[in-house]
Structures are given as C-alpha cells and as structure tokens.
C-alpha cells in the first residue's frame, strides 16, 4: 500500500505541474519555484506533514518536499539558535540535496559538451 500511496501522491503533484504547463503561460521555472514555495506554505500551515505520512516518498521527493525541508530546517534552527536560525536552518537541513545537485551538474558538464549544433 505504501508504494501505491507514493505513486498516487507523486503522480498527483506531477499532474498538477503538467496541467499548469499546458493550460497557463507560466514558465517551467516559475512552476518549479511555485512548488518550492507551496511546500514551505503547506509546511507552515501544518498540512504537509500529514501528506508525508500518507504519501511517503511521493511527497518528500518532489520540489514541494524540498520546500518542506527548508521550512522544517528553519523552524528547528530558530528553536535551537534563535533568529540566526532563519539564515542557517534551511541550508543546513537541505545541504545533502544541494550538494548532490551540484555534484550531478559538475559531472554532467564534464561528460557532455554544450554548444551550438548548427
């Protein structure tokens, strides 16, 4: 059942993104940014944690899960360190994901040659 819930949750988030791409003039970059902000807002309202409990990886892997991780990191850091946690909490909570993205980008740049194909 966990796999089904993850599939349904992640699929629903992807379907909403595809509908936004098809039906609006929003660029993919704005939609992705909106997903991160939506994750932060849903986390602040206390609505994202129940979604994670139900959807598992289907809720934590998409960009809304990244926004939730940012918000959760800031909340924990503010509780531990005060207002300085606003600046450090989000980055420390998501450092692994950010590092993985940077490493993947560097490896991709080394393997593939960008350029004009004319």
C-alpha positions as CSV (number, residue, x, y, z in Angstrom):
1,X,0.0,0.0,0.0
2,X,2.9,2.3,0.7
3,X,4.0,2.1,-3.0
4,X,0.6,2.9,-4.2
5,X,0.2,5.9,-1.9
6,X,3.6,7.2,-3.0
7,X,2.7,6.7,-6.7
8,X,-0.6,8.5,-6.3
9,X,0.8,11.4,-4.3
10,X,3.8,12.0,-6.6
11,X,1.7,11.4,-9.6
12,X,-0.8,14.0,-8.5
13,X,1.9,16.6,-7.9
14,X,3.4,15.9,-11.3
15,X,-0.1,16.0,-13.0
16,X,-0.8,19.4,-11.4
17,X,2.5,20.7,-12.8
18,X,1.8,19.3,-16.2
19,X,-1.6,20.9,-16.2
20,X,0.0,24.3,-15.2
21,X,2.4,23.9,-18.1
22,X,-0.3,23.0,-20.6
23,X,-3.0,25.4,-19.5
24,X,-1.2,28.5,-18.4
25,X,1.5,30.8,-19.7
26,X,3.7,30.1,-16.7
27,X,7.2,29.0,-17.5
28,X,8.5,25.7,-16.1
29,X,11.0,27.7,-13.9
30,X,8.1,29.6,-12.3
31,X,6.2,26.5,-11.7
32,X,9.1,24.8,-10.1
33,X,9.7,27.8,-7.9
34,X,6.0,27.8,-7.0
35,X,6.2,24.2,-6.0
36,X,9.0,25.0,-3.5
37,X,7.0,28.0,-2.1
38,X,3.9,25.8,-1.9
39,X,5.9,23.2,0.1
40,X,7.0,26.0,2.5
41,X,3.5,27.3,2.9
42,X,1.9,23.9,3.4
43,X,4.5,23.1,5.9
44,X,3.9,26.4,7.8
45,X,0.2,25.6,7.9
46,X,0.9,22.1,9.2
47,X,-0.6,20.5,6.2
48,X,2.5,18.9,4.6
49,X,3.4,16.5,7.5
50,X,0.1,14.6,7.1
51,X,0.7,14.4,3.4
52,X,4.2,12.9,4.0
53,X,2.7,10.4,6.4
54,X,0.3,9.3,3.7
55,X,2.3,9.6,0.6
56,X,5.9,8.9,1.8
57,X,8.4,9.4,-0.9
58,X,5.7,10.6,-3.2
59,X,5.6,13.7,-1.1
60,X,9.2,14.1,0.0
61,X,11.0,13.7,-3.4
62,X,9.2,16.4,-5.4
63,X,10.1,20.1,-5.1
64,X,7.3,20.6,-2.6
65,X,9.2,18.2,-0.3
66,X,12.3,20.4,-0.7
67,X,10.3,23.4,0.4
68,X,9.0,21.4,3.4
69,X,12.6,20.5,4.3
70,X,13.6,24.2,4.1
71,X,10.8,25.3,6.4
72,X,11.4,22.4,8.8
73,X,15.1,23.2,9.0
74,X,14.4,26.9,9.6
75,X,11.8,26.1,12.3
76,X,14.2,23.7,14.1
77,X,17.2,26.1,13.8
78,X,15.2,29.1,15.2
79,X,14.1,27.0,18.2
80,X,17.7,26.0,18.8
81,X,19.7,29.1,17.9
82,X,17.2,32.0,17.8
83,X,16.9,34.3,14.9
84,X,20.2,33.3,13.4
85,X,18.5,30.0,12.5
86,X,16.5,31.9,9.9
87,X,19.7,32.3,7.9
88,X,21.3,28.9,8.6
89,X,18.4,26.4,9.2
90,X,17.2,26.0,5.6
91,X,20.7,25.4,4.2
92,X,21.8,23.0,6.9
93,X,18.6,21.0,6.5
94,X,18.9,20.7,2.7
95,X,22.7,20.6,2.4
96,X,22.8,17.0,1.2
97,X,20.3,17.6,-1.6
98,X,22.0,20.8,-2.7
99,X,25.4,19.1,-2.7
100,X,24.1,16.2,-4.7
101,X,22.6,18.6,-7.3
102,X,25.9,20.5,-7.6
103,X,27.9,17.2,-8.0
104,X,25.5,15.9,-10.6
105,X,25.7,19.2,-12.5
106,X,29.5,19.2,-12.5
107,X,29.6,15.5,-13.7
108,X,27.1,16.3,-16.4
109,X,29.2,19.3,-17.5
110,X,32.3,17.1,-17.7
111,X,30.6,14.3,-19.6
112,X,28.6,16.3,-22.1
113,X,29.8,19.1,-24.4
114,X,27.4,22.0,-24.7
115,X,27.4,24.0,-27.8
116,X,25.6,25.2,-30.8
117,X,24.5,22.3,-33.1
118,X,24.4,24.3,-36.3
